[in-house]
Amino acid sequence: MWRRASTESSQVEVGKRWTAKRESPDAASDRGRFGRSRAGSGRGLTHQSETDAEWEAFRWPSAGAVSADVVREQSKQPKSALVVEQPLDEFFAGLTEDQDWYGDEEKAVAAQYRSLLTVVKKQLDNPKVFKVGERKLTIYVAGQDKGGGLAGLRTTAVET
């Protein structure tokens, strides 16, 4: 049912500065803290959809309480962009529960998602899930980090 990313080169480099975007050293350091705390729990996991995109860590500077409006603004989406909030446990339920038909690979992926969920709950205050878009979505698992910024994980998905 779920697939792991097959190449090491596409995985998030945990604890290193990302070169895809320019950011302050503090932002890279804070992102690294969350990234290191999730090392091993979510690396290489993909969110199953037509894209099977990997999860990547992000951090935005202090932006107030976690809300759809803050996610829309910080992700630089237009004000008209649809942002749907979903409870964290509801979103992860289908990813973390073992099914009786699971093989070893599916059980291992579900265990990784359980571990990832534990890290998210431990490292972020008031974590929530936000789906931005209508068919092609960017999914954010976001909460307040220990430094007061908004941090978490994001991926893309296509919902048909």
N, C-alpha and C positions, 0 to 999 in steps of 0.2 A: 504494500500500500504506500509506504513512504520510502523515499530513496535518500541515501547519503550522498553528499557531493563527492565526486570521484577524484578530484584533483586537489593536491595540496596547494597549488598556486592560487586557487580562487578563494582560499579560506582567509578569514580576517587575521591579520597579523596582530595578535593580542599583545598589548603593552608597547607597541611601536607607533610612532607618528604616522598617520595616514598621509600619503602624498597626493591623493586625489583632490583634496580641498585644502586651501590655506586656512590655518587656524592658529590661535595663540598657543604658546607652549603650555599654558594652564589648561586650556581646553583639551589638548592632546593628553596631558597628564591625567586629568579627570576621566577622560574617556578610557584611558588605559586602566585606571583603577577598576571601573566597572567591567571592562574587557577581561582583565586578569582574574577578577572574581568569578567570572563565568567560564574561564578556561577549562576545557575538558567536558563541560556540561552541555555546551551547545555548538561547539566548533564543528563545522561541516554539516550541520543540520540544514535541511531545506524545508520550506513550507510547500506542501503539495498543492499544486494548481497547474495550470497549463504552462507556467513559467518555471516551476520548481526552483525558485530563487532561494539563495542562502540568506540567513539572518546576519545582520551586521550591527555592531554597537554604534551608538551615536550619543552626543551630549550637546545640549544647547545651554547658553548662559541662563542665569536666573530669570524666570519669566512668569513667576506667580504660580498659583495653584494649577494642577494638572486639569486641563479642560479641552474640549473640542476646539474652542476659539484659540487657545494658546498653541495647540498642535497645528492648526491651520496657519496661524501667523508665523510660527517658527519654521515650519516646513515650506514657507513662501508659496503657499497655495492661494489662489484668488478667493476673495470673500464669498464668492458664489459656490465654491467647492463643497461637495457633500462630505461631511465628516460624521461617521456613526461611531458612537461609543459602545463598547461591549464589555461586560464584566470579565475580569482576568480569568477566573476559574471556569467560566462558561466557554471562553475561547479555547483554553487549554484542555478542556474535558476530553474532546475527541482525540487529542494528541497524546495524552498521558495514560489513558485507560487501556489495559491489556484486554484483548479480545480472545476468546477461546480458539479461534482459527488462526491466530498469529503464529508465524514461524519464528525462528531465532532472530532473524534480522529485524522484523517488526517489533519484537519484544525489546530488542536492544535500543531501537529508536525511541520507543515509548519511555524506556528507562532514562534515556538522555533528556527527553522533554520533561520528565518529572524532576530531574536534577536541575535543569534550566529554570523551571518554575520556582523551585526552592531558592535558587540564587536570586532571581528577580524579586521574590518576596522579602528576602533578607537584605538586599542591597538598596532597594527603592521603597520610598514611602508612598503609600496610596497608588500603587501601580494600576494602570488601566490599559485597555486595548482600544485603539482608534483605527478605523478603516477610512482612508481618504480616497475619494473617487467613486465611480459607479460600476464600471465593469473591470477596468484595469485599476487595481487598488494599490496603494502603499499602506502597509499595515505597520502601525507603531505600537509597541509595548512600552509604555512610558510611565515614569514616576519621578518623584523628587529624589535626587541623590544626596549623599551626605554633605556635599558642598553647596547645596541649595539650588543647583541647576536642574534642568530636566534631562533625564538620561534614559536609556533603554536600548531596545532592539528594533530594527525595522527590516522589512522584506517587501517584496512585491508579489502580487497575485492577480490572476484573472479569474473572475467568477462568472460563470455562464448560467 
